[in-house]
Amino acid sequence: PSLSSEDKIKYFEKASMSDRKRFPYIIHQKGDEFNQVFNFILEDSYMRPHMHPSENMIEKMHLVSGSFKLIFFDDKGIIKKTYDIDKKNSRVEVPGYTWHTYVMSSTSTIIFETMIGKYDPLTWKKMPEWAPNENNKEAEKYFRTLKNIK
């Protein structure tokens, strides 16, 4: 799939108006086994760490533009590994059952993501108790900590 200049303008505008400071452009049809999404993410978007609870749910990310830091955690929320995703290192896979989040290192980033499995909001992601929900004071503080990771 490809993006036009108009798509980029349109979806970054939607991201800027969103409380989450990100917006998905979903390519797949509802109920498809192969999920394809362009995520338009602004630098001040906090994504609560999460995991996809299945061995088959391997999240494949391809950087289209911008840059970000991918962060893996253990079951207690301790950072295990970080990856800088940029033009030189533009593809990454997140295995199922892996706590992760990402923090943008550029003002605006586009990530093309794919994953196998029918989307069901009740089973697609598992959220940890140790990470704050999005859009509150606790999340802002936690997000600042994540942004300062080297």
C-alpha positions as CSV (number, residue, x, y, z in Angstrom):
1,P,0.0,0.0,0.0
2,S,1.1,3.6,-0.6
3,L,0.2,7.0,0.7
4,S,-0.4,10.2,-1.3
5,S,0.7,13.6,-0.1
6,E,-3.0,14.3,0.5
7,D,-3.3,11.2,2.7
8,K,-0.3,12.4,4.8
9,I,-1.8,15.8,5.3
10,K,-5.3,14.5,6.1
11,Y,-4.2,11.9,8.6
12,F,-1.7,14.1,10.4
13,E,-4.4,16.7,10.7
14,K,-6.7,14.0,12.3
15,A,-3.8,13.0,14.6
16,S,-3.3,16.6,15.7
17,M,-7.0,16.8,16.6
18,S,-7.0,13.5,18.5
19,D,-6.6,13.4,22.3
20,R,-4.1,10.5,21.7
21,K,-2.1,12.6,19.2
22,R,-2.2,9.7,16.7
23,F,-4.5,8.4,14.1
24,P,-4.7,5.1,12.2
25,Y,-5.4,4.7,8.5
26,I,-6.7,1.2,8.4
27,I,-6.1,-0.6,5.1
28,H,-7.7,-4.0,5.9
29,Q,-11.4,-4.8,6.0
30,K,-13.2,-5.6,9.3
31,G,-12.8,-9.3,10.0
32,D,-9.7,-9.8,7.8
33,E,-7.0,-12.2,9.1
34,F,-4.2,-9.9,7.8
35,N,-4.2,-6.5,9.5
36,Q,-2.6,-3.5,7.8
37,V,-2.5,-0.1,9.3
38,F,-0.6,3.2,8.7
39,N,-0.2,4.9,12.1
40,F,0.3,8.7,12.0
41,I,1.8,9.6,15.3
42,L,2.9,12.9,16.7
43,E,5.8,13.3,19.2
44,D,3.6,14.0,22.2
45,S,1.6,10.7,21.8
46,Y,1.8,8.4,24.8
47,M,0.9,4.8,24.0
48,R,0.3,2.7,27.0
49,P,2.6,-0.3,27.1
50,H,0.8,-3.4,26.0
51,M,1.3,-6.9,24.6
52,H,-0.5,-9.0,22.0
53,P,-1.4,-12.2,23.8
54,S,-0.6,-14.9,21.2
55,E,2.5,-16.4,19.7
56,N,1.0,-15.8,16.3
57,M,0.5,-12.1,16.9
58,I,3.8,-10.8,15.7
59,E,3.6,-7.1,15.1
60,K,5.7,-6.1,12.1
61,M,6.6,-2.4,11.8
62,H,8.0,-0.6,8.8
63,L,9.0,3.0,9.3
64,V,7.6,5.2,6.5
65,S,8.9,8.6,7.8
66,G,10.2,10.1,11.0
67,S,11.8,8.0,13.8
68,F,10.9,6.4,17.0
69,K,12.2,4.4,20.0
70,L,10.7,0.9,20.5
71,I,10.8,-0.1,24.2
72,F,10.5,-3.7,25.5
73,F,9.6,-4.4,29.2
74,D,9.6,-7.4,31.5
75,D,6.5,-8.4,33.4
76,K,7.2,-5.9,36.2
77,G,7.6,-2.9,33.8
78,I,11.4,-2.8,33.9
79,I,12.9,-1.9,30.6
80,K,14.6,-4.8,29.0
81,K,15.7,-3.4,25.6
82,T,15.3,-0.3,23.4
83,Y,15.6,0.0,19.7
84,D,16.1,3.2,17.7
85,I,14.0,2.9,14.6
86,D,15.1,5.3,11.8
87,K,16.1,5.4,8.1
88,K,19.1,3.1,8.7
89,N,17.1,0.6,10.9
90,S,13.6,0.9,9.5
91,R,12.0,-2.5,10.2
92,V,11.3,-4.3,13.4
93,E,9.2,-7.2,14.7
94,V,7.6,-7.4,18.1
95,P,7.0,-11.0,19.2
96,G,3.7,-12.0,20.7
97,Y,3.6,-11.9,24.6
98,T,6.1,-9.0,24.6
99,W,5.3,-5.9,26.6
100,H,6.2,-2.9,24.5
101,T,5.5,0.7,23.6
102,Y,7.0,3.3,21.4
103,V,8.0,6.9,21.8
104,M,8.4,9.2,18.8
105,S,11.8,10.8,18.4
106,S,10.6,13.1,15.5
107,T,7.8,15.6,15.4
108,S,5.7,13.4,13.1
109,T,6.1,9.7,12.3
110,I,4.3,7.3,10.0
111,I,4.6,3.6,10.8
112,F,3.1,0.8,8.6
113,E,2.1,-2.1,10.8
114,T,0.9,-5.6,10.0
115,M,-0.2,-8.4,12.2
116,I,-2.0,-11.7,11.6
117,G,-5.3,-12.4,13.5
118,K,-8.9,-11.2,13.4
119,Y,-9.2,-7.9,15.4
120,D,-11.3,-8.2,18.5
121,P,-10.9,-5.3,20.9
122,L,-11.4,-7.6,23.9
123,T,-8.5,-10.0,23.0
124,W,-6.2,-7.9,20.7
125,K,-4.1,-6.3,23.5
126,K,-3.4,-6.9,27.1
127,M,-2.6,-3.9,29.3
128,P,-0.3,-4.1,32.3
129,E,-1.1,-2.9,35.8
130,W,2.2,-1.2,36.1
131,A,1.6,1.4,33.3
132,P,-0.8,4.3,33.6
133,N,-3.8,4.7,31.3
134,E,-3.6,7.3,28.6
135,N,-4.6,11.0,29.0
136,N,-4.1,11.7,32.7
137,K,-1.5,13.3,34.9
138,E,0.1,10.0,35.9
139,A,0.5,9.1,32.2
140,E,2.1,12.5,31.5
141,K,4.8,11.9,34.1
142,Y,5.4,8.3,33.0
143,F,5.6,9.4,29.4
144,R,8.3,12.1,30.2
145,T,10.3,9.3,31.8
146,L,10.0,7.1,28.7
147,K,11.0,10.0,26.5
148,N,14.2,10.5,28.5
149,I,15.4,6.9,28.0
150,K,18.7,6.9,26.0
